Amino acid sequence: MDGEGPQTLCDLCLAKVCCSLDALCSRRADGSMCLIWAPLFPQEMTDQLLHKMATKGILNDTTVGIFRNCKELRLRRVSIRCCPVSAEAFRLALCPHRLQELDASWVSGGLTGANIISGLASNPECRLSLQRLCLNGLHLDWEALKDDGGVPVGFSALQGLRTLHIANTDMTHSILEHICTLPLLETLDISCSAVSKLTALLDCKNTLRSLIAHRLQGLEMTPARLLSVFSQLHALRHLDLSDDHFAVDDSDGRDGDEAVQQLLEGSPQVLPSLLSLDISGRKKVTEGAVRAFVEARSELVFLGLLATGHSSCDVLASQKNLKVTGEANENQVCEALRRYRDRECFIREALVHLYSLTTDSDKPQPDILKLVLCAMQNHPTSLHVHLVATACVFNLISQDLAENMPLSLLSSTVTQLLHAMKTFPNHQQVQKNCLLALCSDYILQNVSFEKFLAATLVINWLSSHKEPALQRMAVAVISILVAKLSTEETAQLSKDVFIMKQLLAIVQQKAMVGVIDSTLKFALSALWNLTDETPTAARNFIACQGLELYEEVLESYYTEPSIQQKVLGLLNNIAEVEELQPDLMEEDLLEHILSLLQDSHMEVGVRYFAGGILAHLSSRPKVWTLDEELRTTILKQLHASIITWTQLEREMVSYRSFRPFCPLLQTSLPSGVQLWAVWAICLVCNQNMSHYSSMLDKEGVTELLKALAGHPDTNSDVKRISYNILQLVEQYQSNSGASDKHTGSAES
């Protein structure tokens, strides 16, 4: 069972609503959606629905329209982060609600800070109810700030605002002055903005409890003036003065480093309420200053020291209640990944150290894996992040570690790996890291993910990489994935002749030197699975001279049953396609296959697939173009050989359907053909009746078997095996019925 447990009923219902919006909605004249019928949603569930739509990537101008219904769908805490929502859609769908929180960070679609503020200010309730606003990454367009009546309006209209995140914007000192007049402002994030002075903060010195000022490169204040401002912020509990250590050189940030140094060395009477300080990336501060600061602040609960070189300072070990971001140990690195989710510079740094810490990992660490995935999700286009993150993922799920991880977490992991492969197709190391992580039999067999996408990405990668170890892994992954695809997906994949050429080239490369290795076996398995009930793939195989190559492989690997079986399995797939049967009508080929069928020393698996090819080809007299005596011999030897076979305990083959067997079960056909078909069906049913029971009924095989068993001219061996299969079906259905009946009575 998945360690994280099943999804909640609420989650499942909301997900169902998300995927059924088209059916549940009508369209307004402007194209936006409107629920045809909506009950009165519990308020929290309305927030959850919007959040679910946003995380699934379906929240946009069209779908956000359902929230224009403010009576049944009441929003309070809204996140449209990174969603493509326009100013008009925002105004119509979200502004009428009595919002308490809004995160519109990095919204695309042309929505500006001015649009948001004026829209919210147009709702008298929002002016007082809104407490938290995030506008990170937006163009503020300050000059355009006017209400619906054209009257200039600004942040001061939102009198209830307590938390404002306005990082990575075009904010200026004049805008900051305006913000600092908010009467209840407690938390302010002005990171990566063009602010030149912080003196405006004195206007909110009695309320401001948290100031986040990461990477203020345009600051034009001396260290002394900065400290003077900080010394008057008596209510401040958290101060973030961190810097991007990747973006600055030795001459940049000098005043900031000096101000931080003086703050560390200064009196505790400066910022007396301070409980949390972040100076990560400040490379110029000294260890002595860090030690002095920690020793003087016994109430300190957090200190950011990543990329300062001082996270190993001995004084930190004695502070049991102090959380630290740094690189000295796993706890510090994980704390950095948690706190710096949106800061690429620190995420990169933390991941580099995490990679070193997890290189020899011998225990499952799902919590750490979640942090790595979060980093990848928050920086979807960052090559630097994905380069290290994919390496960390490999460390965390390699060997047997994946088997002790929740399946849902592994599913998310593979999804992120596939995103990395798709986003960075030409970066060899990222592709290699992803392939290494994916090359796990446990993950490929048990975890739910987009297998068609994965197969396509790995095949594309294979085309430009010939390194033997990586080629082996890629072919292994493809071999397993192709077997997991639906018939429709396999057909879609096989339309590309390039895929067939790639795999055949590997087979030829190995066969030329007579190599028997896992790469050859995986390539043969992939080709076998690719042609299974897929006529397009079978045609491409023939068009790429696959038949000629396989005839050579069949002869040169005569003593290798594992190779023979895979080759014959593919030829069996071709023999099932009536229009392609003439391509197999080569006397030398069929005589060779017949010799394999007759060889009593050959493994049953090889003889089984040899028999399948011959049964299909000899079952249709109109298609047969060779000497009739050969066909007569084949039919005779089919029967004589099959009755000597014993049923196998190990699973040798599995079938997507029994449709290819139906033409062989006709009462008018020779007994050798019928016998091979019923023996094959009996084999797989004995091994996995739960999988094949419904298939027998659905595809009409049960009726064909009954007809065979009841026909007076049916051979006794064919009748016996047909009866055996029907008894297996009856016994299984009887047991299943009893189980269902027992379950039903227990429920009642």
LUMKOL-13265 format. One record per residue (C-alpha): residue number from 1; residue in one letter; x, y, z. Coordinates in steps of 0.25 Angstrom, whole numbers, plus 5000, padded with zeros to 4 digits. Example, Ala and Ser with C-alpha at 12.3 -4.5 7.8 and 13.67 -1.06 7.14 Angstrom:
<sites>
 pos code   c1   c2   c3
   1    a 5049 4982 5031
   2    s 5055 4996 5029
</sites>
This chain:
<sites>
 pos code   c1   c2   c3
   1    m 5000 5000 5000
   2    d 5005 5014 4997
   3    g 5011 5020 5010
   4    e 5004 5033 5007
   5    g 4990 5027 5007
   6    p 4979 5029 4998
   7    q 4974 5042 4993
   8    t 4963 5048 5001
   9    l 4949 5048 4996
  10    c 4949 5063 4995
  11    d 4962 5062 4986
  12    l 4956 5052 4977
  13    c 4943 5060 4975
  14    l 4950 5073 4972
  15    a 4959 5066 4962
  16    k 4946 5060 4956
  17    v 4940 5074 4955
  18    c 4953 5079 4948
  19    c 4953 5068 4937
  20    s 4938 5070 4935
  21    l 4937 5085 4934
  22    d 4933 5084 4919
  23    a 4921 5075 4922
  24    l 4917 5083 4935
  25    c 4918 5097 4929
  26    s 4911 5106 4918
  27    r 4918 5117 4911
  28    r 4915 5132 4912
  29    a 4915 5141 4900
  30    d 4930 5145 4904
  31    g 4934 5130 4904
  32    s 4936 5129 4919
  33    m 4930 5117 4926
  34    c 4918 5117 4935
  35    l 4913 5105 4943
  36    i 4900 5100 4938
  37    w 4896 5097 4952
  38    a 4904 5099 4965
  39    p 4900 5096 4980
  40    l 4904 5105 4991
  41    f 4919 5101 4992
  42    p 4925 5100 5006
  43    q 4934 5113 5006
  44    e 4947 5105 5008
  45    m 4944 5096 4997
  46    t 4942 5107 4987
  47    d 4956 5111 4990
  48    q 4961 5097 4988
  49    l 4954 5096 4975
  50    l 4961 5108 4970
  51    h 4974 5103 4975
  52    k 4972 5090 4969
  53    m 4969 5096 4955
  54    a 4982 5105 4957
  55    t 4991 5093 4960
  56    k 4985 5085 4949
  57    g 4988 5096 4939
  58    i 4974 5098 4935
  59    l 4971 5112 4941
  60    n 4970 5122 4930
  61    d 4961 5133 4925
  62    t 4951 5123 4921
  63    t 4950 5114 4933
  64    v 4952 5125 4944
  65    g 4938 5130 4939
  66    i 4931 5119 4948
  67    f 4935 5128 4960
  68    r 4927 5140 4955
  69    n 4916 5133 4963
  70    c 4919 5139 4976
  71    k 4906 5134 4983
  72    e 4909 5119 4982
  73    l 4924 5119 4980
  74    r 4930 5128 4991
  75    l 4945 5131 4990
  76    r 4954 5135 5002
  77    r 4968 5130 5000
  78    v 4972 5131 4985
  79    s 4984 5127 4978
  80    i 4985 5129 4963
  81    r 5000 5128 4963
  82    c 5007 5126 4949
  83    c 4993 5125 4943
  84    p 4989 5132 4929
  85    v 4978 5141 4934
  86    s 4975 5155 4928
  87    a 4972 5167 4935
  88    e 4957 5166 4930
  89    a 4955 5152 4934
  90    f 4962 5156 4948
  91    r 4952 5167 4950
  92    l 4940 5160 4946
  93    a 4943 5146 4953
  94    l 4951 5150 4966
  95    c 4949 5164 4970
  96    p 4934 5163 4974
  97    h 4938 5153 4985
  98    r 4941 5157 4999
  99    l 4956 5152 4998
 100    q 4965 5151 5010
 101    e 4977 5146 5003
 102    l 4982 5147 4988
 103    d 4994 5141 4982
 104    a 4996 5146 4967
 105    s 5011 5145 4966
 106    w 5016 5142 4953
 107    v 5003 5142 4946
 108    s 5003 5143 4931
 109    g 4993 5148 4922
 110    g 4996 5163 4923
 111    l 4991 5165 4937
 112    t 4998 5176 4944
 113    g 4999 5181 4959
 114    a 4991 5193 4955
 115    n 4980 5184 4950
 116    i 4980 5176 4962
 117    i 4980 5187 4972
 118    s 4970 5196 4965
 119    g 4961 5183 4963
 120    l 4961 5180 4978
 121    a 4959 5194 4982
 122    s 4946 5194 4974
 123    n 4940 5185 4984
 124    p 4938 5192 4997
 125    e 4938 5179 5005
 126    c 4952 5175 4999
 127    r 4957 5189 5004
 128    l 4956 5184 5018
 129    s 4956 5169 5017
 130    l 4969 5167 5009
 131    q 4980 5163 5018
 132    r 4990 5157 5010
 133    l 4995 5160 4995
 134    c 5006 5154 4987
 135    l 5010 5161 4974
 136    n 5023 5156 4972
 137    g 5029 5156 4958
 138    l 5018 5166 4952
 139    h 5019 5179 4945
 140    l 5013 5189 4955
 141    d 5010 5199 4944
 142    w 5008 5209 4956
 143    e 5005 5221 4947
 144    a 4992 5214 4942
 145    l 4987 5212 4957
 146    k 4973 5218 4956
 147    d 4959 5213 4961
 148    d 4947 5210 4952
 149    g 4944 5225 4953
 150    g 4958 5229 4948
 151    v 4962 5234 4962
 152    p 4977 5231 4966
 153    v 4977 5219 4975
 154    g 4988 5211 4982
 155    f 4992 5201 4993
 156    s 4986 5211 5003
 157    a 4972 5207 4998
 158    l 4974 5193 5004
 159    q 4974 5197 5018
 160    g 4973 5183 5024
 161    l 4986 5179 5017
 162    r 4996 5172 5027
 163    t 5005 5164 5018
 164    l 5010 5169 5004
 165    h 5020 5162 4995
 166    i 5025 5170 4984
 167    a 5038 5164 4980
 168    n 5044 5164 4966
 169    t 5035 5176 4962
 170    d 5038 5190 4957
 171    m 5035 5196 4970
 172    t 5042 5209 4973
 173    h 5045 5217 4986
 174    s 5033 5226 4983
 175    i 5024 5213 4983
 176    l 5030 5208 4996
 177    e 5027 5221 5002
 178    h 5012 5219 4998
 179    i 5012 5205 5003
 180    c 5018 5208 5017
 181    t 5006 5217 5020
 182    l 4998 5204 5022
 183    p 4993 5205 5036
 184    l 4994 5190 5039
 185    l 5006 5185 5031
 186    e 5013 5174 5038
 187    t 5021 5167 5027
 188    l 5027 5173 5014
 189    d 5036 5166 5003
 190    i 5043 5176 4994
 191    s 5053 5166 4989
 192    c 5060 5168 4976
 193    s 5054 5182 4974
 194    a 5059 5195 4969
 195    v 5057 5202 4983
 196    s 5069 5212 4986
 197    k 5065 5216 5000
 198    l 5059 5209 5012
 199    t 5056 5221 5020
 200    a 5041 5220 5017
 201    l 5041 5208 5026
 202    l 5041 5217 5038
 203    d 5026 5221 5035
 204    c 5022 5206 5039
 205    k 5033 5204 5050
 206    n 5022 5201 5060
 207    t 5015 5190 5052
 208    l 5026 5184 5043
 209    r 5030 5170 5049
 210    s 5036 5164 5036
 211    l 5045 5170 5025
 212    i 5050 5162 5014
 213    a 5060 5170 5006
 214    h 5068 5160 4998
 215    r 5077 5165 4987
 216    l 5074 5180 4987
 217    q 5085 5184 4977
 218    g 5080 5198 4975
 219    l 5081 5202 4990
 220    e 5088 5215 4991
 221    m 5090 5216 5006
 222    t 5103 5216 5014
 223    p 5104 5205 5025
 224    a 5103 5215 5036
 225    r 5090 5220 5030
 226    l 5084 5206 5028
 227    l 5087 5203 5043
 228    s 5081 5215 5047
 229    v 5068 5211 5040
 230    f 5068 5197 5045
 231    s 5071 5202 5060
 232    q 5057 5209 5060
 233    l 5049 5197 5055
 234    h 5046 5193 5069
 235    a 5035 5182 5065
 236    l 5044 5175 5055
 237    r 5045 5160 5058
 238    h 5050 5155 5044
 239    l 5060 5162 5035
 240    d 5065 5156 5022
 241    l 5077 5163 5016
 242    s 5082 5151 5008
 243    d 5089 5153 4994
 244    d 5091 5145 4982
 245    h 5105 5140 4983
 246    f 5105 5135 4968
 247    a 5101 5149 4963
 248    v 5111 5158 4970
 249    d 5126 5160 4969
 250    d 5136 5165 4979
 251    s 5132 5180 4976
 252    d 5117 5178 4977
 253    g 5109 5178 4990
 254    r 5121 5184 4998
 255    d 5112 5194 5006
 256    g 5102 5183 5008
 257    d 5112 5173 5014
 258    e 5118 5184 5022
 259    a 5104 5188 5028
 260    v 5102 5173 5031
 261    q 5116 5172 5038
 262    q 5113 5184 5047
 263    l 5099 5178 5050
 264    l 5105 5165 5054
 265    e 5115 5172 5063
 266    g 5106 5182 5068
 267    s 5098 5183 5081
 268    p 5086 5174 5083
 269    q 5079 5188 5086
 270    v 5078 5189 5071
 271    l 5066 5181 5067
 272    p 5063 5176 5081
 273    s 5051 5168 5077
 274    l 5059 5161 5065
 275    l 5057 5145 5065
 276    s 5061 5142 5051
 277    l 5072 5147 5042
 278    d 5076 5143 5028
 279    i 5089 5147 5023
 280    s 5091 5135 5013
 281    g 5100 5139 5001
 282    r 5108 5150 5009
 283    k 5122 5144 5006
 284    k 5129 5156 5013
 285    v 5124 5155 5027
 286    t 5133 5148 5037
 287    e 5132 5136 5046
 288    g 5135 5144 5058
 289    a 5123 5153 5055
 290    v 5114 5142 5053
 291    r 5119 5136 5067
 292    a 5117 5149 5074
 293    f 5103 5151 5068
 294    v 5098 5137 5072
 295    e 5104 5138 5086
 296    a 5098 5151 5089
 297    r 5084 5147 5084
 298    s 5079 5135 5092
 299    e 5065 5136 5087
 300    l 5069 5134 5072
 301    v 5061 5123 5065
 302    f 5066 5125 5051
 303    l 5079 5129 5044
 304    g 5082 5128 5029
 305    l 5096 5125 5026
 306    l 5096 5118 5013
 307    a 5108 5121 5004
 308    t 5114 5130 5015
 309    g 5125 5119 5018
 310    h 5121 5120 5033
 311    s 5110 5110 5035
 312    s 5120 5100 5042
 313    c 5123 5111 5053
 314    d 5124 5103 5066
 315    v 5115 5112 5073
 316    l 5103 5108 5065
 317    a 5104 5093 5071
 318    s 5100 5098 5085
 319    q 5088 5105 5080
 320    k 5077 5094 5081
 321    n 5065 5103 5077
 322    l 5073 5110 5066
 323    k 5069 5106 5051
 324    v 5080 5109 5041
 325    t 5081 5109 5026
 326    g 5095 5105 5021
 327    e 5103 5093 5016
 328    a 5109 5087 5029
 329    n 5100 5076 5030
 330    e 5087 5070 5024
 331    n 5078 5078 5033
 332    q 5083 5091 5029
 333    v 5083 5087 5014
 334    c 5068 5083 5016
 335    e 5065 5095 5023
 336    a 5070 5103 5011
 337    l 5062 5095 5001
 338    r 5049 5098 5010
 339    r 5052 5113 5012
 340    y 5057 5117 4999
 341    r 5047 5111 4989
 342    d 5046 5123 4980
 343    r 5061 5127 4980
 344    e 5069 5119 4969
 345    c 5082 5124 4974
 346    f 5080 5117 4988
 347    i 5073 5105 4982
 348    r 5085 5102 4973
 349    e 5095 5104 4985
 350    a 5086 5095 4994
 351    l 5085 5084 4983
 352    v 5100 5083 4981
 353    h 5102 5080 4995
 354    l 5090 5071 4996
 355    y 5096 5063 4984
 356    s 5109 5061 4992
 357    l 5101 5057 5005
 358    t 5093 5046 4997
 359    t 5103 5040 4988
 360    d 5104 5028 4998
 361    s 5090 5028 5003
 362    d 5086 5014 5008
 363    k 5072 5018 5014
 364    p 5059 5023 5007
 365    q 5057 5038 5010
 366    p 5044 5042 5004
 367    d 5043 5056 5011
 368    i 5056 5060 5004
 369    l 5052 5055 4991
 370    k 5039 5064 4992
 371    l 5048 5076 4995
 372    v 5056 5073 4982
 373    l 5043 5071 4974
 374    c 5038 5084 4979
 375    a 5051 5091 4975
 376    m 5049 5085 4961
 377    q 5034 5090 4960
 378    n 5037 5104 4965
 379    h 5048 5106 4955
 380    p 5043 5098 4943
 381    t 5052 5105 4932
 382    s 5065 5106 4941
 383    l 5076 5097 4935
 384    h 5085 5099 4947
 385    v 5074 5094 4956
 386    h 5070 5082 4948
 387    l 5085 5078 4945
 388    v 5087 5076 4960
 389    a 5073 5072 4964
 390    t 5072 5061 4954
 391    a 5086 5055 4960
 392    c 5080 5056 4974
 393    v 5067 5049 4970
 394    f 5076 5038 4965
 395    n 5083 5037 4978
 396    l 5070 5036 4985
 397    i 5063 5026 4977
 398    s 5074 5017 4972
 399    q 5077 5003 4976
 400    d 5066 4998 4985
 401    l 5062 5011 4991
 402    a 5050 5013 4982
 403    e 5043 5001 4987
 404    n 5042 5007 5000
 405    m 5036 5020 4995
 406    p 5021 5024 4994
 407    l 5016 5021 4980
 408    s 5010 5034 4978
 409    l 5023 5041 4981
 410    l 5030 5032 4971
 411    s 5019 5036 4961
 412    s 5022 5051 4963
 413    t 5037 5048 4962
 414    v 5036 5042 4949
 415    t 5027 5053 4944
 416    q 5038 5063 4948
 417    l 5048 5055 4941
 418    l 5040 5054 4928
 419    h 5038 5069 4929
 420    a 5053 5071 4930
 421    m 5056 5062 4918
 422    k 5046 5069 4910
 423    t 5051 5083 4914
 424    f 5065 5081 4912
 425    p 5066 5071 4901
 426    n 5080 5075 4896
 427    h 5087 5075 4910
 428    q 5094 5062 4911
 429    q 5096 5061 4926
 430    v 5082 5064 4929
 431    q 5077 5054 4920
 432    k 5087 5044 4926
 433    n 5083 5047 4940
 434    c 5068 5045 4936
 435    l 5071 5032 4929
 436    l 5079 5026 4941
 437    a 5068 5030 4950
 438    l 5057 5023 4941
 439    c 5065 5011 4939
 440    s 5058 5003 4950
 441    d 5050 4991 4948
 442    y 5042 4994 4960
 443    i 5038 5008 4956
 444    l 5035 5004 4941
 445    q 5027 4992 4945
 446    n 5019 4998 4957
 447    v 5018 5013 4957
 448    s 5008 5021 4949
 449    f 5013 5031 4939
 450    e 5012 5035 4925
 451    k 5018 5023 4919
 452    f 5016 5027 4904
 453    l 5023 5041 4907
 454    a 5034 5034 4914
 455    a 5036 5024 4902
 456    t 5036 5035 4892
 457    l 5046 5043 4900
 458    v 5056 5031 4903
 459    i 5055 5027 4888
 460    n 5059 5041 4883
 461    w 5070 5041 4893
 462    l 5075 5028 4888
 463    s 5077 5033 4874
 464    s 5089 5042 4877
 465    h 5096 5034 4888
 466    k 5104 5022 4885
 467    e 5111 5020 4899
 468    p 5109 5005 4902
 469    a 5105 5006 4917
 470    l 5095 5017 4914
 471    q 5090 5010 4901
 472    r 5087 4998 4909
 473    m 5079 5005 4920
 474    a 5071 5013 4909
 475    v 5068 5000 4901
 476    a 5064 4993 4915
 477    v 5055 5005 4918
 478    i 5049 5005 4904
 479    s 5047 4990 4905
 480    i 5039 4991 4918
 481    l 5031 5003 4914
 482    v 5026 4998 4900
 483    a 5020 4986 4907
 484    k 5012 4995 4916
 485    l 5006 5003 4905
 486    s 4992 5001 4900
 487    t 4990 4996 4886
 488    e 4986 5010 4881
 489    e 4998 5016 4888
 490    t 5007 5005 4882
 491    a 5001 5008 4868
 492    q 5004 5023 4870
 493    l 5018 5020 4874
 494    s 5021 5011 4862
 495    k 5017 5021 4852
 496    d 5030 5026 4853
 497    v 5040 5018 4844
 498    f 5051 5024 4851
 499    i 5048 5016 4864
 500    m 5049 5003 4857
 501    k 5062 5007 4850
 502    q 5068 5011 4863
 503    l 5065 4997 4870
 504    l 5069 4989 4857
 505    a 5082 4996 4856
 506    i 5085 4992 4871
 507    v 5082 4977 4867
 508    q 5090 4978 4855
 509    q 5102 4984 4862
 510    k 5102 4973 4873
 511    a 5099 4962 4863
 512    m 5111 4965 4854
 513    v 5120 4962 4865
 514    g 5112 4951 4871
 515    v 5110 4958 4884
 516    i 5100 4952 4894
 517    d 5097 4963 4904
 518    s 5086 4970 4911
 519    t 5086 4981 4901
 520    l 5083 4971 4890
 521    k 5072 4964 4898
 522    f 5065 4977 4902
 523    a 5065 4982 4887
 524    l 5059 4969 4883
 525    s 5049 4970 4894
 526    a 5045 4984 4890
 527    l 5043 4980 4875
 528    w 5035 4968 4879
 529    n 5026 4977 4888
 530    l 5025 4988 4878
 531    t 5020 4979 4867
 532    d 5010 4972 4876
 533    e 4996 4974 4870
 534    t 5001 4986 4863
 535    p 5001 4984 4847
 536    t 5008 4997 4845
 537    a 5020 4993 4853
 538    a 5020 4980 4846
 539    r 5020 4987 4832
 540    n 5031 4996 4837
 541    f 5039 4985 4842
 542    i 5039 4978 4828
 543    a 5041 4991 4821
 544    c 5054 4993 4829
 545    q 5059 4980 4825
 546    g 5056 4974 4838
 547    l 5052 4960 4832
 548    e 5066 4958 4826
 549    l 5073 4962 4839
 550    y 5065 4953 4847
 551    e 5067 4941 4838
 552    e 5082 4943 4840
 553    v 5080 4944 4855
 554    l 5072 4932 4855
 555    e 5083 4924 4849
 556    s 5095 4930 4856
 557    y 5089 4929 4870
 558    y 5084 4915 4868
 559    t 5089 4910 4881
 560    e 5083 4922 4889
 561    p 5069 4919 4893
 562    s 5067 4933 4900
 563    i 5070 4940 4886
 564    q 5063 4930 4878
 565    q 5050 4932 4886
 566    k 5050 4947 4884
 567    v 5052 4946 4869
 568    l 5042 4936 4867
 569    g 5032 4944 4876
 570    l 5033 4956 4867
 571    l 5032 4947 4854
 572    n 5019 4941 4861
 573    n 5014 4955 4862
 574    i 5016 4957 4847
 575    a 5010 4943 4844
 576    e 4997 4948 4851
 577    v 4995 4959 4841
 578    e 4988 4953 4828
 579    e 4993 4963 4818
 580    l 5008 4961 4823
 581    q 5008 4946 4822
 582    p 5013 4946 4808
 583    d 5026 4952 4813
 584    l 5028 4940 4821
 585    m 5026 4930 4810
 586    e 5041 4927 4809
 587    e 5044 4912 4808
 588    d 5057 4912 4815
 589    l 5052 4921 4826
 590    l 5040 4912 4829
 591    e 5048 4899 4828
 592    h 5058 4905 4838
 593    i 5046 4909 4847
 594    l 5040 4895 4845
 595    s 5053 4889 4850
 596    l 5052 4897 4862
 597    l 5038 4892 4865
 598    q 5043 4877 4863
 599    d 5055 4878 4872
 600    s 5052 4871 4884
 601    h 5065 4876 4891
 602    m 5060 4891 4889
 603    e 5053 4898 4900
 604    v 5038 4898 4899
 605    g 5038 4913 4899
 606    v 5045 4913 4885
 607    r 5037 4901 4880
 608    y 5024 4909 4884
 609    f 5027 4921 4876
 610    a 5032 4913 4864
 611    g 5019 4906 4865
 612    g 5011 4919 4865
 613    i 5017 4924 4853
 614    l 5015 4911 4845
 615    a 5000 4910 4851
 616    h 4997 4924 4846
 617    l 5003 4922 4832
 618    s 4998 4908 4830
 619    s 4984 4911 4834
 620    r 4980 4919 4822
 621    p 4982 4910 4809
 622    k 4979 4922 4800
 623    v 4991 4930 4805
 624    w 5000 4918 4804
 625    t 5009 4919 4792
 626    l 5020 4909 4795
 627    d 5020 4894 4792
 628    e 5007 4887 4797
 629    e 5015 4876 4803
 630    l 5023 4885 4812
 631    r 5009 4890 4818
 632    t 5005 4876 4820
 633    t 5018 4873 4827
 634    i 5016 4885 4836
 635    l 5002 4882 4840
 636    k 5006 4867 4843
 637    q 5018 4872 4851
 638    l 5010 4883 4859
 639    h 5001 4872 4865
 640    a 5012 4862 4867
 641    s 5021 4872 4874
 642    i 5010 4879 4883
 643    i 5005 4867 4889
 644    t 5019 4864 4895
 645    w 5020 4878 4902
 646    t 5018 4879 4917
 647    q 5011 4892 4923
 648    l 5021 4902 4928
 649    e 5020 4908 4942
 650    r 5028 4920 4939
 651    e 5021 4931 4931
 652    m 5027 4931 4917
 653    v 5017 4940 4909
 654    s 5005 4949 4912
 655    y 4995 4954 4902
 656    r 4988 4967 4901
 657    s 4976 4960 4895
 658    f 4972 4946 4889
 659    r 4967 4952 4876
 660    p 4979 4946 4868
 661    f 4975 4933 4873
 662    c 4960 4933 4868
 663    p 4963 4930 4853
 664    l 4971 4917 4858
 665    l 4959 4912 4866
 666    q 4950 4909 4855
 667    t 4944 4895 4854
 668    s 4948 4894 4840
 669    l 4963 4895 4842
 670    p 4974 4884 4843
 671    s 4976 4879 4857
 672    g 4990 4883 4858
 673    v 4986 4898 4856
 674    q 4975 4896 4866
 675    l 4984 4889 4876
 676    w 4994 4900 4876
 677    a 4983 4911 4879
 678    v 4977 4903 4890
 679    w 4990 4899 4897
 680    a 4994 4914 4896
 681    i 4981 4919 4903
 682    c 4982 4908 4913
 683    l 4996 4912 4917
 684    v 4993 4926 4920
 685    c 4980 4923 4927
 686    n 4987 4913 4936
 687    q 4997 4924 4940
 688    n 4987 4936 4941
 689    m 4973 4933 4940
 690    s 4969 4946 4947
 691    h 4975 4954 4935
 692    y 4969 4945 4924
 693    s 4955 4941 4929
 694    s 4947 4953 4924
 695    m 4956 4954 4912
 696    l 4951 4940 4908
 697    d 4936 4943 4909
 698    k 4937 4957 4903
 699    e 4945 4953 4891
 700    g 4936 4941 4888
 701    v 4947 4931 4891
 702    t 4938 4923 4901
 703    e 4928 4921 4890
 704    l 4938 4916 4880
 705    l 4944 4906 4890
 706    k 4930 4901 4893
 707    a 4928 4899 4878
 708    l 4941 4892 4877
 709    a 4938 4883 4889
 710    g 4925 4879 4884
 711    h 4928 4877 4869
 712    p 4928 4862 4865
 713    d 4940 4864 4856
 714    t 4949 4871 4866
 715    n 4962 4863 4870
 716    s 4962 4857 4883
 717    d 4974 4865 4888
 718    v 4968 4878 4884
 719    k 4955 4874 4891
 720    r 4962 4870 4904
 721    i 4970 4883 4905
 722    s 4957 4891 4901
 723    y 4950 4885 4912
 724    n 4961 4888 4922
 725    i 4960 4902 4918
 726    l 4945 4903 4920
 727    q 4946 4896 4933
 728    l 4957 4906 4938
 729    v 4947 4917 4934
 730    e 4936 4911 4941
 731    q 4944 4909 4954
 732    y 4949 4923 4954
 733    q 4936 4929 4952
 734    s 4930 4920 4962
 735    n 4940 4924 4972
 736    s 4939 4939 4968
 737    g 4924 4938 4970
 738    a 4925 4932 4984
 739    s 4935 4943 4988
 740    d 4926 4954 4983
 741    k 4914 4948 4990
 742    h 4922 4947 5003
 743    t 4926 4961 5001
 744    g 4912 4966 4998
 745    s 4907 4959 5011
 746    a 4918 4965 5019
 747    e 4914 4979 5014
 748    s 4899 4977 5017
</sites>
